[in-house]
Amino acid sequence: MNARRPRVQVAGISTLEDALACEAAGADAIGFTLGLPTGPHNGLDEARAAAIIRALPPFITPVLITYRVTAAEVVPMCRQLGVTQLQLHAPADPAEIARMRQAIPGLKVILAVNVTGPGALELARERARHADALILDTYDPETGRHGATGKTHDWQLSARIAAESPVPVILAGGLTPRNVAEAIRVVRPWGVDVHTGVERPDGTTDHDLVRAFVAIAHGALVAARRRV
């Protein structure tokens, strides 16, 4: 079996310093979280995110991560940020996704699936029909959060989704430098996403943890497949 390293996205970035640290560490994508149900993340708004994205070097992909799901809301955000990668963390009507694609040529849409039980398998099948990729994340019933929970979920279920998905699968949910290699070994995802797992207790991004996470994630799949 040919070895392939998984892609790595670092999400929740809100400063240029953090974005450049992710790029220097070798991250493939940087996620900018906007349009949350609870208000701005670390004070990030569209104008600040757009300024950070304009200052990024080539070959690092900026991704808009949002809970907004209508074309009327999302399309202006994509245009202001200058992004063509969109990650939706709330259920979106397929007709709205089609409108987004029509308005933004080349738009890639990543749809979230919360892995809460066997029902996630059918949900992933349905959402894959309208997505360029799926992101498998954790739902926290205590807080009602659908992502950035700092908690893992059933990786065996995620592995089943990844094995049958017709589109790439990104694994998220409670990943850290300590567990990402095992997560990749079990799930075999196309990519992994980290947010709280590389943050300090105050919510700021820890550059040392970013470097460790990216290095381990990029090396994990090769080692795991050699053991098969």
Secondary structure by P-SEA (a helix, b strand, c coil): cbbbbbbbbbcccccaaaaaaaaaacccbbbbbccccccccccccaaaaaaaaaaccccbbbbbbbccccccccaaaaaaacccbbbbcccccaaaaaaaaaaccbbbbbbbbcccccaaaaaaaaaaacccbbbbbbbbccccccccccccccaaaaaaaaaccccbbbbbcccccccaaaaaaaccccccccccccccccccccaaaaaaaaaaaaacaaaaaaac
